[in-house]
């Protein structure tokens, strides 16, 4: 009796697993076929798409609300070229001088299939050099306005 129950449970598990696999596969295919790709080259983005995205861009406290990038000249070019492949957080968490940023771009071009940026490279490097240069700060700032208390 136990062997029959074990066989039935194993059979039900196999059927359930197979049906789950089929549903997940069909869902993946559906999403793939209906997903609008965002990985197009910046040269393939139409002027209408660029102007629509520029109009929809909102900056609060000097930062682009969608990406978190500092709002400054050249931000649109950075958004269109850099965030097509990776999050803007990869930019905001890094600091480098112009040569460092150029080295990162060259690395992405040689190993990550980043396209030739053409005229946009200078704009991107100007933006990154100005807004994400190394910070000249030794240690953390001193704490201030602290109410200390004694531990008993």
URZI-V454638 format. One line per field, one symbol per residue. phi: phi as a letter, one per 30 degrees, with the letter a starting at -180 (. if undefined). Layout:
phi=???
This chain:
phi=.ddddddddddddddddddddddddddddddddcdddccddddddddddddddddddbcbhibdddcidddaejddddddccddcbdddddddcbadeddddddddddddcciddddhddedddddddddcbdedcbdcddddbhccdbcdc
